[in-house]
């Protein structure tokens, strides 16, 4: 499923005009994006939490050529699945 | 100060102009749609943000690192998140003046 399908599903489920549903979805992911850019945590009960992890730079190697390369330090969001979602997805 | 569901509901209320009750309902419905999609085994792609993917993990032998006890890890289905390249660059861009 992609964002426009999610917007359509939300509009249908909540009886909202498509335009409003689009604003809702954009606001939700927009706020989440802004929080991560600020380096802030996100905690949505049932869905999961995000935090920005910092990774030190290191000397790596291109596995194909063996060439040594500098890997720059970076920040990456890390998503931890919430309890409810985790249990619902894992149906084994 | 984490971003929570309450804060998302507030943002919808202020930015989209729905009532407080409606704002709460749409956020709850949106979260439920996301969970339902992943529960059905379908990935969710939010362009510019990232991709929530459902991965099948096969059973493997594991070990409790504290007790070194051997154990069997059963097959599982898990959700992983991959950040979009666009968001990744924004997060790593030199910080602008902080508010």
Backbone of each chain as ProteinMPNN parsed JSONL, in Angstrom:
{"seq_chain_A": "XXXXXXXXXXXXXXXXXXXXXXXXXXXXXXXXXXXXXXXXXXXXXXXXXXXXXXXXXXXXXXXXXXXXXXXXXXXXXXXXXXXXXXXXXXXX", "coords_chain_A": {"N_chain_A": [[0.844, -1.187, 0.0], [0.503, 2.266, -0.741], [1.023, 5.827, -0.114], [-1.103, 7.305, -1.322], [-3.08, 5.395, -1.549], [-3.529, 4.858, 1.093], [-4.583, 7.28, 1.903], [-6.97, 7.289, 0.432], [-8.249, 5.085, 1.6], [-8.564, 6.021, 4.201], [-10.241, 8.228, 3.802], [-12.559, 6.952, 2.931], [-13.215, 5.284, 5.101], [-13.612, 7.15, 7.166], [-15.465, 8.819, 6.141], [-14.633, 11.21, 4.89], [-13.863, 14.098, 2.857], [-11.674, 13.569, 0.087], [-9.593, 15.404, -0.058], [-9.364, 16.381, 2.551], [-8.649, 14.059, 3.919], [-6.208, 13.672, 2.778], [-4.82, 15.871, 3.772], [-4.784, 15.169, 6.453], [-3.216, 12.801, 6.499], [-0.819, 13.804, 5.43], [-0.198, 15.69, 7.389], [0.204, 14.085, 9.67], [2.454, 12.414, 8.927], [4.171, 14.464, 8.275], [4.546, 15.827, 10.726], [5.8, 13.803, 12.11], [8.11, 13.522, 10.631], [9.263, 16.074, 11.077], [9.773, 15.914, 13.809], [11.731, 13.884, 13.896], [13.769, 15.129, 12.462], [14.394, 17.141, 14.226], [15.596, 15.575, 16.019], [14.093, 14.325, 17.852], [12.258, 11.927, 19.817], [9.668, 9.607, 18.771], [6.62, 8.394, 19.887], [4.238, 6.184, 19.524], [1.705, 4.65, 20.886], [1.013, 1.23, 20.586], [1.633, 1.186, 17.884], [4.411, 1.833, 17.51], [7.784, 3.008, 18.233], [10.051, 5.645, 17.37], [13.455, 6.438, 17.188], [16.267, 8.61, 16.788], [19.258, 7.358, 15.831], [22.733, 7.626, 16.381], [25.462, 6.992, 14.353], [28.842, 6.242, 14.487], [31.517, 7.258, 12.325], [33.464, 5.101, 10.196], [36.249, 3.105, 8.966], [35.713, 1.538, 6.038], [35.338, -1.14, 3.668], [35.153, -1.57, 0.22], [33.496, -4.283, -0.773], [33.716, -5.515, -3.205], [35.901, -4.483, -4.652], [37.835, -4.275, -2.731], [38.844, -1.95, -1.951], [39.723, 0.629, 0.359], [37.493, 2.619, 2.148], [36.264, 5.704, 3.5], [33.73, 5.755, 5.793], [31.338, 8.006, 6.528], [30.248, 9.558, 9.639], [26.856, 9.095, 10.691], [23.334, 9.843, 11.075], [20.488, 7.947, 11.792], [17.067, 7.082, 11.62], [15.568, 4.837, 13.897], [13.304, 2.268, 14.109], [11.192, 0.895, 16.472], [9.093, -1.734, 16.864], [5.827, -1.574, 18.181], [4.074, -3.215, 20.909], [1.416, -4.158, 20.367], [1.207, -4.071, 17.506], [3.36, -5.712, 16.854], [2.525, -8.189, 17.852], [0.24, -8.595, 16.341], [1.19, -8.811, 13.746], [2.908, -10.965, 13.799], [1.975, -13.928, 13.183], [2.538, -16.534, 13.674]], "CA_chain_A": [[0.0, 0.0, 0.0], [1.269, 3.505, -0.74], [0.373, 6.924, 0.604], [-2.403, 7.706, -1.881], [-4.067, 4.349, -1.205], [-3.83, 5.057, 2.516], [-5.454, 8.457, 1.942], [-8.287, 6.847, -0.049], [-8.849, 4.205, 2.613], [-8.95, 6.856, 5.347], [-11.388, 9.027, 3.375], [-13.703, 6.056, 2.874], [-13.514, 4.818, 6.467], [-14.047, 8.248, 8.04], [-16.392, 9.668, 5.414], [-14.008, 12.524, 4.735], [-13.46, 14.423, 1.484], [-10.318, 13.1, -0.201], [-8.666, 16.496, 0.227], [-9.171, 16.422, 4.007], [-7.908, 12.856, 4.286], [-4.835, 13.91, 2.342], [-4.228, 16.795, 4.741], [-4.552, 14.432, 7.705], [-2.062, 11.901, 6.335], [0.382, 14.629, 5.283], [0.119, 16.31, 8.68], [0.749, 13.061, 10.569], [3.833, 12.056, 8.57], [4.945, 15.701, 8.328], [4.93, 16.06, 12.125], [6.771, 12.764, 12.467], [9.359, 13.903, 9.964], [9.841, 17.226, 11.774], [10.293, 15.44, 15.107], [12.98, 13.154, 13.655], [14.787, 16.104, 12.049], [14.812, 17.799, 15.479], [16.283, 14.578, 16.847], [13.157, 13.976, 18.912], [11.644, 10.603, 19.748], [8.235, 9.504, 18.475], [6.109, 7.246, 20.628], [2.83, 5.964, 19.227], [1.275, 3.434, 21.568], [0.369, 0.228, 19.737], [2.293, 1.131, 16.584], [5.83, 1.695, 17.772], [8.506, 4.242, 18.534], [11.205, 5.952, 16.533], [14.435, 7.373, 17.704], [17.354, 8.828, 15.85], [20.503, 6.791, 16.355], [23.937, 8.183, 15.792], [26.462, 5.971, 14.041], [30.185, 6.794, 14.265], [32.13, 6.918, 11.041], [34.458, 4.028, 10.288], [36.898, 2.771, 7.696], [35.097, 0.336, 5.49], [35.957, -1.642, 2.457], [34.264, -1.974, -0.855], [33.702, -5.739, -0.801], [33.997, -5.969, -4.562], [37.231, -4.086, -5.108], [38.768, -4.313, -1.617], [39.28, -0.573, -1.74], [39.363, 1.173, 1.669], [36.74, 3.872, 2.024], [35.829, 6.332, 4.74], [32.287, 5.853, 5.95], [31.103, 9.18, 7.366], [29.255, 9.379, 10.701], [25.51, 9.408, 10.2], [22.194, 9.656, 11.966], [19.44, 7.19, 11.119], [15.94, 6.734, 12.479], [15.422, 3.427, 14.219], [11.904, 2.011, 14.471], [10.959, -0.273, 17.314], [7.678, -2.084, 16.726], [5.057, -1.612, 19.426], [3.614, -4.536, 21.333], [0.198, -4.586, 19.66], [1.52, -4.337, 16.097], [4.256, -6.861, 16.828], [1.741, -9.41, 18.052], [-0.719, -8.792, 15.254], [1.896, -9.189, 12.519], [3.532, -12.268, 13.991], [0.848, -14.829, 13.423], [2.947, -17.931, 13.877]], "C_chain_A": [[0.883, 1.242, 0.0], [0.441, 4.629, -0.122], [-0.982, 7.285, 0.016], [-3.483, 6.662, -1.606], [-4.495, 4.47, 0.258], [-4.8, 6.228, 2.683], [-6.878, 8.07, 1.516], [-9.011, 5.994, 0.992], [-9.339, 5.016, 3.807], [-10.196, 7.684, 5.02], [-12.664, 8.189, 3.424], [-14.172, 5.692, 4.295], [-14.112, 5.913, 7.338], [-15.057, 9.169, 7.363], [-15.9, 11.095, 5.276], [-13.816, 12.813, 3.251], [-12.004, 14.01, 1.293], [-9.261, 14.137, 0.195], [-8.34, 16.561, 1.73], [-8.329, 15.242, 4.461], [-6.431, 13.022, 3.922], [-4.115, 14.833, 3.326], [-3.892, 16.077, 6.043], [-3.283, 13.581, 7.592], [-0.762, 12.709, 6.202], [0.792, 15.286, 6.602], [0.775, 15.289, 9.609], [2.199, 12.737, 10.2], [4.748, 13.285, 8.563], [5.429, 16.002, 9.737], [5.969, 15.038, 12.571], [8.135, 13.09, 11.869], [10.052, 15.051, 10.705], [10.466, 16.806, 13.105], [11.642, 14.756, 14.905], [14.1, 14.109, 13.238], [15.297, 16.875, 13.278], [15.584, 16.843, 16.381], [15.411, 14.084, 17.987], [12.61, 12.56, 18.722], [10.179, 10.687, 19.326], [7.746, 8.271, 19.217], [4.625, 7.114, 20.387], [2.435, 4.612, 19.798], [0.588, 2.482, 20.59], [1.033, 0.078, 18.382], [3.795, 0.917, 16.786], [6.479, 3.023, 18.09], [9.683, 4.39, 17.581], [12.194, 6.739, 17.365], [15.573, 7.48, 16.72], [18.636, 8.313, 16.501], [21.681, 7.404, 15.624], [24.938, 7.056, 15.552], [27.795, 6.654, 13.77], [30.656, 6.441, 12.86], [33.129, 5.792, 11.241], [35.107, 3.824, 8.944], [36.296, 1.473, 7.196], [35.848, -0.107, 4.254], [34.875, -1.909, 1.434], [34.484, -3.472, -1.06], [34.052, -6.258, -2.195], [35.453, -5.698, -4.954], [38.267, -4.152, -3.991], [39.294, -2.939, -1.241], [38.823, -0.056, -0.36], [38.639, 2.5, 1.487], [36.357, 4.394, 3.397], [34.319, 6.361, 4.778], [32.036, 6.977, 6.952], [30.137, 8.854, 8.506], [27.88, 9.74, 10.172], [24.472, 9.218, 11.282], [21.115, 8.929, 11.178], [18.292, 6.93, 12.083], [15.894, 5.232, 12.687], [13.995, 3.225, 14.712], [11.818, 0.759, 15.321], [9.458, -0.546, 17.294], [7.006, -2.139, 18.097], [4.469, -2.991, 19.67], [2.412, -5.017, 20.514], [0.507, -4.957, 18.206], [2.387, -5.586, 15.958], [3.469, -8.172, 16.917], [0.776, -9.675, 16.905], [-0.046, -9.259, 13.97], [2.45, -10.601, 12.605], [2.474, -13.319, 14.261], [1.254, -16.272, 13.604], [2.645, -18.397, 15.294]], "O_chain_A": [[1.911, 1.265, 0.677], [-0.685, 4.418, 0.33], [-1.924, 7.546, 0.765], [-4.657, 6.999, -1.451], [-5.647, 4.223, 0.613], [-5.72, 6.175, 3.5], [-7.858, 8.466, 2.147], [-10.208, 6.153, 1.233], [-10.401, 4.733, 4.361], [-11.092, 7.826, 5.852], [-13.707, 8.646, 3.891], [-15.354, 5.783, 4.626], [-15.003, 5.655, 8.148], [-15.462, 10.18, 7.937], [-16.635, 12.055, 5.507], [-13.627, 11.886, 2.462], [-11.2, 14.091, 2.222], [-8.193, 13.801, 0.707], [-7.191, 16.768, 2.12], [-7.417, 15.389, 5.274], [-5.537, 12.583, 4.645], [-2.954, 14.607, 3.67], [-2.858, 16.334, 6.66], [-2.404, 13.626, 8.453], [0.263, 12.35, 6.782], [1.98, 15.421, 6.894], [1.779, 15.586, 10.257], [3.079, 12.78, 11.06], [5.948, 13.172, 8.813], [6.581, 16.388, 9.932], [6.897, 15.36, 13.312], [9.169, 12.948, 12.52], [11.261, 15.015, 10.934], [11.54, 17.277, 13.478], [12.588, 15.012, 15.649], [15.253, 13.916, 13.621], [16.477, 17.217, 13.36], [16.157, 17.257, 17.389], [15.9, 13.506, 18.957], [12.515, 12.065, 17.599], [9.531, 11.718, 19.506], [8.389, 7.222, 19.176], [3.831, 7.848, 20.976], [2.79, 3.566, 19.256], [-0.314, 2.884, 19.854], [1.015, -1.001, 17.789], [4.369, -0.055, 16.295], [5.802, 4.045, 18.202], [10.229, 3.415, 17.065], [11.81, 7.604, 18.153], [15.82, 6.575, 15.924], [19.04, 8.768, 17.571], [21.633, 7.664, 14.422], [25.22, 6.263, 16.45], [27.878, 7.543, 12.923], [30.233, 5.437, 12.286], [33.587, 5.563, 12.361], [34.613, 4.289, 7.917], [36.367, 0.441, 7.862], [36.856, 0.482, 3.861], [33.804, -2.42, 1.764], [35.565, -3.88, -1.483], [34.628, -7.338, -2.329], [36.137, -6.559, -5.507], [39.465, -4.093, -4.268], [40.097, -2.798, -0.318], [37.679, -0.275, 0.039], [39.104, 3.387, 0.77], [36.152, 3.624, 4.336], [33.688, 6.932, 3.888], [32.478, 6.9, 8.099], [29.293, 7.969, 8.362], [27.753, 10.6, 9.3], [24.699, 8.525, 12.273], [20.858, 9.262, 10.021], [18.524, 6.592, 13.244], [16.148, 4.454, 11.767], [13.535, 3.921, 15.617], [12.309, -0.303, 14.939], [8.657, 0.312, 17.664], [7.56, -2.687, 19.051], [4.379, -3.82, 18.764], [2.397, -6.149, 20.029], [0.117, -6.025, 17.735], [2.179, -6.407, 15.065], [3.711, -9.12, 16.17], [0.523, -10.823, 16.541], [-0.635, -10.011, 13.194], [2.464, -11.34, 11.621], [2.115, -13.577, 15.411], [0.394, -17.151, 13.68], [2.924, -19.545, 15.639]]}, "seq_chain_B": "XXXXXXXXXXXXXXXXXXXXXXXXXXXXXXXXXXXXXXXXXXXXXXXXXXXXXXXXXXXXXXXXXXXXXXXXXXXXXXXXXXXXXXXXXXXXXXXXXXX", "coords_chain_B": {"N_chain_B": [[11.043, 15.055, 25.304], [8.829, 13.571, 23.67], [7.214, 12.929, 20.51], [3.861, 12.302, 20.558], [0.741, 10.407, 20.314], [-1.294, 12.072, 21.237], [-0.225, 14.606, 20.672], [-0.172, 14.496, 17.902], [-2.884, 14.409, 17.358], [-3.607, 16.932, 18.251], [-2.2, 18.494, 16.364], [-3.599, 17.858, 14.047], [-6.071, 18.907, 14.696], [-5.426, 21.677, 14.88], [-4.202, 22.212, 12.375], [-5.661, 21.037, 10.292], [-8.229, 21.585, 10.762], [-10.366, 20.085, 11.795], [-12.855, 18.984, 14.175], [-12.095, 18.46, 17.68], [-12.925, 15.926, 18.507], [-13.309, 14.655, 16.053], [-10.725, 14.834, 15.061], [-9.348, 13.159, 16.775], [-10.622, 10.752, 16.147], [-9.916, 10.394, 13.411], [-7.158, 10.084, 13.558], [-6.915, 7.774, 15.109], [-8.207, 5.968, 13.372], [-6.522, 6.105, 11.147], [-4.142, 5.037, 12.208], [-5.049, 2.48, 12.77], [-5.596, 1.554, 10.179], [-3.024, 1.446, 9.145], [-1.894, -0.529, 10.786], [-3.563, -2.698, 10.143], [-2.934, -3.108, 7.451], [-0.233, -3.923, 7.577], [-0.541, -6.151, 9.163], [-1.874, -7.806, 7.424], [0.18, -8.603, 5.916], [1.09, -6.973, 4.008], [3.277, -4.502, 2.642], [3.944, -1.067, 3.565], [4.261, 1.891, 1.943], [5.434, 5.049, 2.383], [5.966, 7.704, 0.615], [8.847, 9.738, 0.667], [9.06, 9.543, 3.373], [9.341, 6.849, 4.43], [9.507, 3.219, 4.431], [7.465, 0.696, 5.626], [8.016, -2.58, 6.24], [7.038, -6.011, 5.956], [8.596, -8.779, 7.181], [9.561, -12.158, 6.739], [10.882, -14.31, 9.065], [12.939, -17.064, 9.323], [12.999, -20.042, 11.379], [15.585, -20.408, 13.811], [18.604, -21.569, 15.419], [19.403, -20.255, 18.501], [21.055, -18.425, 21.129], [21.138, -17.758, 24.523], [22.824, -15.039, 25.519], [23.575, -14.425, 28.071], [23.29, -16.652, 29.747], [24.367, -18.508, 28.184], [22.849, -20.515, 27.275], [21.45, -22.778, 24.965], [18.918, -22.177, 22.58], [15.844, -22.546, 20.781], [14.811, -20.498, 18.247], [11.766, -19.61, 17.074], [10.072, -19.551, 13.846], [9.217, -16.354, 12.635], [7.184, -13.441, 12.026], [7.941, -10.228, 11.219], [7.993, -6.592, 11.598], [9.818, -4.271, 9.775], [11.479, -1.119, 9.403], [12.365, 1.049, 6.831], [14.134, 3.896, 6.261], [13.339, 6.614, 4.126], [15.383, 7.828, 1.438], [15.241, 10.568, 1.061], [14.31, 11.613, 3.531], [16.344, 10.723, 5.158], [18.492, 12.242, 4.237], [17.61, 14.774, 4.985], [17.658, 14.528, 7.758], [20.332, 14.302, 8.206], [21.319, 16.658, 7.285], [23.21, 19.684, 7.763], [22.435, 21.245, 10.805], [19.96, 23.755, 10.909], [19.471, 27.079, 12.27], [18.519, 26.505, 15.545], [15.254, 26.424, 16.943]], "CA_chain_B": [[9.712, 15.438, 24.812], [8.565, 12.747, 22.483], [5.973, 13.153, 19.765], [2.907, 11.259, 20.94], [-0.539, 10.422, 19.617], [-2.004, 13.286, 21.666], [0.307, 15.749, 19.93], [-0.613, 14.363, 16.51], [-4.307, 14.79, 17.353], [-3.586, 18.389, 18.348], [-1.763, 19.06, 15.086], [-4.711, 17.708, 13.101], [-7.065, 19.889, 15.151], [-4.998, 23.037, 14.536], [-3.782, 22.425, 10.989], [-6.612, 20.55, 9.289], [-9.504, 22.219, 11.043], [-11.441, 19.181, 12.191], [-13.13, 19.134, 15.605], [-11.22, 17.648, 18.521], [-13.432, 14.557, 18.46], [-13.018, 14.13, 14.71], [-9.276, 14.712, 14.935], [-8.989, 11.934, 17.491], [-11.14, 9.607, 15.386], [-9.163, 10.136, 12.174], [-5.821, 9.583, 13.906], [-7.097, 6.371, 15.507], [-8.521, 5.196, 12.166], [-5.308, 6.039, 10.327], [-3.223, 4.073, 12.826], [-5.626, 1.144, 12.601], [-5.401, 1.178, 8.768], [-1.606, 1.101, 9.001], [-1.692, -1.824, 11.444], [-4.275, -3.721, 9.369], [-2.163, -3.36, 6.233], [0.955, -4.711, 7.921], [-1.036, -7.422, 9.681], [-2.227, -8.647, 6.272], [1.421, -9.001, 5.263], [1.384, -6.012, 2.948], [4.162, -3.403, 3.011], [3.355, 0.265, 3.473], [5.269, 2.83, 1.451], [5.082, 6.462, 2.507], [7.072, 8.312, -0.117], [9.435, 10.873, 1.371], [9.216, 9.224, 4.794], [9.982, 5.551, 4.543], [8.739, 2.044, 4.075], [7.278, -0.323, 6.653], [8.006, -3.844, 5.52], [6.807, -7.226, 6.735], [9.624, -9.765, 6.831], [9.433, -13.504, 7.31], [12.152, -14.794, 9.618], [12.807, -18.503, 9.539], [13.438, -20.515, 12.69], [17.035, -20.625, 13.886], [19.114, -21.862, 16.745], [19.98, -19.071, 19.107], [21.718, -18.671, 22.396], [21.009, -16.681, 25.503], [24.22, -14.647, 25.732], [23.876, -14.306, 29.498], [23.416, -17.971, 30.371], [24.918, -19.323, 27.093], [21.924, -21.623, 27.057], [20.963, -22.902, 23.588], [17.463, -22.19, 22.461], [15.303, -22.567, 19.433], [13.984, -19.334, 17.937], [10.792, -20.066, 16.099], [9.836, -18.694, 12.683], [8.444, -15.184, 13.042], [6.912, -12.418, 11.033], [8.244, -8.981, 11.918], [7.925, -5.355, 10.832], [11.022, -3.455, 9.789], [11.276, 0.187, 8.792], [13.51, 1.571, 6.094], [13.971, 5.335, 6.082], [13.498, 7.06, 2.734], [16.609, 8.583, 1.19], [14.948, 11.996, 1.21], [14.275, 11.921, 4.965], [17.685, 10.462, 5.655], [19.317, 13.418, 3.937], [17.149, 15.898, 5.806], [18.099, 14.302, 9.138], [21.779, 14.479, 8.27], [21.711, 17.984, 6.803], [23.687, 20.512, 8.854], [21.296, 21.843, 11.504], [19.692, 25.186, 10.763], [19.302, 27.712, 13.597], [17.484, 25.796, 16.3], [14.269, 27.37, 17.475]], "C_chain_B": [[9.397, 14.714, 23.514], [7.283, 13.196, 21.796], [5.041, 11.983, 20.066], [1.629, 11.372, 20.11], [-1.337, 11.69, 19.964], [-1.549, 14.498, 20.863], [-0.101, 15.695, 18.462], [-2.071, 14.809, 16.391], [-4.429, 16.311, 17.407], [-3.191, 19.06, 17.044], [-2.873, 18.981, 14.05], [-5.767, 18.769, 13.414], [-6.682, 21.297, 14.696], [-4.743, 23.241, 13.048], [-4.822, 22.009, 9.957], [-8.003, 21.14, 9.536], [-10.655, 21.256, 11.233], [-11.687, 19.419, 13.683], [-12.179, 18.228, 16.381], [-11.612, 16.169, 18.446], [-13.102, 13.899, 17.125], [-11.521, 13.903, 14.525], [-8.804, 13.431, 15.601], [-9.407, 10.703, 16.686], [-10.291, 9.332, 14.142], [-7.76, 9.606, 12.472], [-5.912, 8.109, 14.299], [-7.356, 5.49, 14.28], [-7.286, 5.029, 11.285], [-4.327, 5.006, 10.903], [-3.723, 2.645, 12.647], [-5.447, 0.661, 11.152], [-3.952, 0.738, 8.534], [-1.359, -0.292, 9.592], [-2.356, -2.958, 10.661], [-3.486, -4.115, 8.117], [-0.988, -4.279, 6.536], [0.558, -6.098, 8.419], [-1.373, -8.376, 8.531], [-0.983, -9.08, 5.496], [1.854, -8.046, 4.168], [2.305, -4.909, 3.459], [3.434, -2.071, 2.869], [4.443, 1.255, 3.098], [4.751, 4.26, 1.57], [6.21, 7.249, 1.849], [7.547, 9.565, 0.607], [9.66, 10.613, 2.843], [9.934, 7.891, 4.969], [9.027, 4.429, 4.223], [8.679, 1.094, 5.266], [7.142, -1.649, 5.922], [7.772, -5.017, 6.46], [7.798, -8.272, 6.262], [9.348, -11.096, 7.518], [10.81, -13.928, 7.812], [12.009, -16.295, 9.851], [13.377, -18.882, 10.909], [14.951, -20.684, 12.684], [17.422, -20.976, 15.312], [19.747, -20.591, 17.287], [20.613, -19.435, 20.43], [21.447, -17.475, 23.3], [22.415, -16.253, 25.894], [24.58, -14.573, 27.217], [24.119, -15.68, 30.134], [24.091, -18.962, 29.418], [24.064, -20.563, 26.788], [21.459, -21.638, 25.594], [19.446, -22.833, 23.577], [17.05, -22.13, 21.015], [14.473, -21.307, 19.243], [13.047, -19.738, 16.812], [10.707, -19.095, 14.911], [8.939, -17.539, 13.127], [8.148, -14.31, 11.835], [7.068, -11.078, 11.747], [8.107, -7.77, 10.987], [9.281, -4.661, 10.909], [10.733, -2.156, 9.04], [12.542, 0.606, 8.063], [13.24, 3.044, 5.796], [14.156, 5.715, 4.619], [14.775, 7.876, 2.611], [16.431, 10.074, 1.417], [14.991, 12.396, 2.694], [15.661, 11.755, 5.586], [18.604, 11.662, 5.422], [18.913, 14.607, 4.776], [17.658, 15.757, 7.242], [19.593, 14.568, 9.279], [22.26, 15.833, 7.754], [22.211, 18.796, 7.982], [22.509, 21.253, 9.483], [21.177, 23.326, 11.208], [19.577, 25.759, 12.171], [18.196, 27.004, 14.359], [16.544, 26.812, 16.934], [14.375, 27.435, 18.993]], "O_chain_B": [[9.672, 15.202, 22.418], [6.388, 13.766, 22.422], [5.393, 10.823, 19.854], [1.46, 12.298, 19.316], [-1.968, 12.297, 19.099], [-2.364, 15.312, 20.429], [-0.347, 16.732, 17.846], [-2.444, 15.5, 15.443], [-5.246, 16.904, 16.703], [-3.773, 20.073, 16.659], [-3.073, 19.912, 13.27], [-6.283, 19.437, 12.518], [-7.526, 22.031, 14.181], [-5.027, 24.311, 12.51], [-4.862, 22.569, 8.862], [-8.842, 21.185, 8.636], [-11.792, 21.563, 10.877], [-10.839, 19.984, 14.374], [-11.542, 17.343, 15.81], [-10.761, 15.287, 18.337], [-12.674, 12.746, 17.071], [-11.098, 12.92, 13.917], [-7.966, 12.708, 15.061], [-8.65, 9.741, 16.559], [-9.978, 8.178, 13.847], [-7.235, 8.777, 11.728], [-5.09, 7.295, 13.877], [-6.794, 4.402, 14.162], [-7.036, 3.95, 10.747], [-3.757, 4.204, 10.164], [-2.944, 1.723, 12.406], [-5.174, -0.519, 10.928], [-3.696, -0.225, 7.812], [-0.697, -1.128, 8.975], [-1.79, -4.044, 10.528], [-3.385, -5.293, 7.773], [-0.771, -5.279, 5.852], [1.23, -7.089, 8.136], [-1.187, -9.588, 8.64], [-1.083, -9.836, 4.53], [2.853, -8.272, 3.485], [2.137, -4.432, 4.581], [2.442, -1.962, 2.149], [5.417, 1.44, 3.828], [3.762, 4.632, 0.939], [7.273, 7.442, 2.44], [6.74, 10.354, 1.099], [10.37, 11.37, 3.504], [11.0, 7.82, 5.581], [7.892, 4.651, 3.801], [9.706, 0.734, 5.84], [6.256, -1.818, 5.084], [8.238, -5.025, 7.599], [7.835, -8.612, 5.079], [8.964, -11.159, 8.686], [11.785, -13.904, 7.062], [11.064, -16.74, 10.503], [14.141, -18.126, 11.51], [15.532, -21.06, 11.666], [16.688, -20.723, 16.267], [20.534, -19.935, 16.603], [20.694, -20.606, 20.799], [21.525, -16.324, 22.871], [23.134, -17.02, 26.535], [25.754, -14.65, 27.578], [25.028, -15.85, 30.947], [24.355, -20.107, 29.785], [24.508, -21.51, 26.138], [21.111, -20.588, 25.053], [18.78, -23.37, 24.462], [17.813, -21.716, 20.142], [13.53, -21.069, 19.997], [13.482, -20.154, 15.738], [11.205, -17.971, 14.972], [8.007, -17.736, 13.908], [8.772, -14.426, 10.78], [6.41, -10.824, 12.756], [8.106, -7.903, 9.763], [9.828, -4.487, 11.997], [9.867, -2.101, 8.168], [13.645, 0.527, 8.604], [12.244, 3.389, 5.16], [15.043, 5.187, 3.948], [15.198, 8.534, 3.561], [17.334, 10.759, 1.897], [15.624, 13.385, 3.062], [16.083, 12.548, 6.428], [19.386, 12.042, 6.292], [19.766, 15.369, 5.233], [18.044, 16.744, 7.869], [20.062, 15.002, 10.331], [23.456, 16.126, 7.78], [21.709, 18.634, 9.094], [21.68, 21.823, 8.773], [22.163, 24.062, 11.25], [19.585, 25.015, 13.152], [17.066, 26.911, 13.88], [16.949, 27.882, 17.389], [13.629, 28.177, 19.632]]}, "name": "protein", "num_of_chains": 2, "seq": "XXXXXXXXXXXXXXXXXXXXXXXXXXXXXXXXXXXXXXXXXXXXXXXXXXXXXXXXXXXXXXXXXXXXXXXXXXXXXXXXXXXXXXXXXXXXXXXXXXXXXXXXXXXXXXXXXXXXXXXXXXXXXXXXXXXXXXXXXXXXXXXXXXXXXXXXXXXXXXXXXXXXXXXXXXXXXXXXXXXXXXXXXXXXXXX"}
